[in-house]
């Protein structure tokens, strides 16, 4: 019972901040809401016993992608956008689609967790296996990706510098 409550709390936090990421008016607020929603997904991974996956979620998505998005937003010149007329037909389509998706997700959740009891546990040697793969056969591709990311960061810094 407590597991269900914790999962639903994480799910609600993710859903609320995902909706905020879409509907907030300022792009920087959208980016922060998206980052918090992704960070909450890492909480679900920890809850399920996948600490390594949670760490990767925080490092890659919250740490890198969200920061890159915020970086782009802050470097972009401000634009003035004229407010568009709200189309009630599009809002109705969005509400109906969202409700249908919610019903499908809830039905799947209800069927999986209330009719079938599953055992939550840490997978055996999951982190050790990933570490061995990164250190042994995939060491060179891993290092190549690291160099590519370093070059991308250096390129972003060069582009962001103001010319004197």
TAZI-V915437 format. One record per residue. N is the residue number from 1. RES is the residue in three letters. SS is DSSP state (A for helix, B for strand, O for the rest). OMEGA is omega in whole degrees, 0 to 359 (999 if undefined). NEAR is the number of other C-alpha atoms within 12 Angstrom. Layout:
# TAZI-V915437
{{N,RES,SS,OMEGA,NEAR} {N,RES,SS,OMEGA,NEAR}}
This chain:
# TAZI-V915437
{{1,UNK,O,180,10} {2,UNK,A,177,9} {3,UNK,A,179,18} {4,UNK,A,180,21} {5,UNK,A,180,13} {6,UNK,A,179,18} {7,UNK,A,180,24} {8,UNK,A,177,24} {9,UNK,A,177,19} {10,UNK,A,182,27} {11,UNK,A,179,28} {12,UNK,A,178,19} {13,UNK,A,178,26} {14,UNK,A,182,26} {15,UNK,A,181,24} {16,UNK,A,182,22} {17,UNK,A,174,27} {18,UNK,A,177,26} {19,UNK,A,177,22} {20,UNK,A,180,24} {21,UNK,A,180,25} {22,UNK,A,192,20} {23,UNK,A,177,16} {24,UNK,O,188,18} {25,UNK,O,183,15} {26,UNK,O,184,20} {27,UNK,A,180,23} {28,UNK,A,176,26} {29,UNK,A,176,24} {30,UNK,A,181,24} {31,UNK,A,179,33} {32,UNK,A,177,29} {33,UNK,A,177,31} {34,UNK,A,180,34} {35,UNK,A,180,34} {36,UNK,A,177,31} {37,UNK,A,178,32} {38,UNK,A,178,36} {39,UNK,A,178,33} {40,UNK,A,175,33} {41,UNK,A,175,35} {42,UNK,A,176,32} {43,UNK,A,177,30} {44,UNK,A,178,31} {45,UNK,A,178,26} {46,UNK,A,179,25} {47,UNK,A,181,27} {48,UNK,A,177,24} {49,UNK,O,181,21} {50,UNK,O,184,24} {51,UNK,A,180,22} {52,UNK,A,178,26} {53,UNK,A,177,26} {54,UNK,A,179,25} {55,UNK,A,177,24} {56,UNK,A,178,24} {57,UNK,A,181,28} {58,UNK,A,183,28} {59,UNK,A,187,19} {60,UNK,A,188,21} {61,UNK,A,180,26} {62,UNK,A,186,28} {63,UNK,A,187,22} {64,UNK,A,187,20} {65,UNK,A,180,23} {66,UNK,A,178,29} {67,UNK,A,177,23} {68,UNK,A,178,24} {69,UNK,A,178,24} {70,UNK,A,178,24} {71,UNK,A,179,23} {72,UNK,A,180,20} {73,UNK,A,183,21} {74,UNK,A,179,17} {75,UNK,A,181,18} {76,UNK,O,177,14} {77,UNK,O,180,9} {78,UNK,O,178,12} {79,UNK,O,176,10} {80,UNK,O,181,7} {81,UNK,O,177,8} {82,UNK,O,179,6} {83,UNK,O,181,7} {84,UNK,O,177,6} {85,UNK,O,181,9} {86,UNK,O,180,9} {87,UNK,O,183,10} {88,UNK,A,179,10} {89,UNK,A,178,11} {90,UNK,A,178,12} {91,UNK,A,179,13} {92,UNK,A,178,13} {93,UNK,A,179,13} {94,UNK,A,180,15} {95,UNK,A,181,14} {96,UNK,A,179,14} {97,UNK,A,179,14} {98,UNK,A,178,16} {99,UNK,A,178,14} {100,UNK,A,178,14} {101,UNK,A,178,14} {102,UNK,A,180,18} {103,UNK,A,179,14} {104,UNK,A,180,14} {105,UNK,A,180,17} {106,UNK,A,179,17} {107,UNK,A,177,15} {108,UNK,A,179,15} {109,UNK,A,182,19} {110,UNK,A,181,17} {111,UNK,A,184,14} {112,UNK,A,190,15} {113,UNK,A,181,21} {114,UNK,A,179,15} {115,UNK,A,178,11} {116,UNK,O,176,11} {117,UNK,O,180,14} {118,UNK,O,179,13} {119,UNK,O,176,12} {120,UNK,O,180,16} {121,UNK,O,179,15} {122,UNK,O,178,17} {123,UNK,O,184,17} {124,UNK,O,176,11} {125,UNK,O,181,13} {126,UNK,A,182,17} {127,UNK,A,180,20} {128,UNK,A,179,14} {129,UNK,A,179,15} {130,UNK,A,178,19} {131,UNK,A,178,16} {132,UNK,A,179,14} {133,UNK,A,180,16} {134,UNK,A,183,17} {135,UNK,A,186,15} {136,UNK,O,189,15} {137,UNK,O,184,14} {138,UNK,O,182,15} {139,UNK,A,182,16} {140,UNK,A,177,14} {141,UNK,A,178,15} {142,UNK,A,179,17} {143,UNK,A,178,16} {144,UNK,A,177,13} {145,UNK,A,178,15} {146,UNK,A,179,14} {147,UNK,A,179,14} {148,UNK,A,177,14} {149,UNK,A,178,18} {150,UNK,A,178,14} {151,UNK,A,178,14} {152,UNK,A,179,16} {153,UNK,A,179,18} {154,UNK,A,177,14} {155,UNK,A,178,13} {156,UNK,A,178,17} {157,UNK,A,179,16} {158,UNK,A,179,12} {159,UNK,A,184,15} {160,UNK,A,182,16} {161,UNK,O,177,11} {162,UNK,O,180,9} {163,UNK,O,181,6} {164,UNK,O,999,3}}
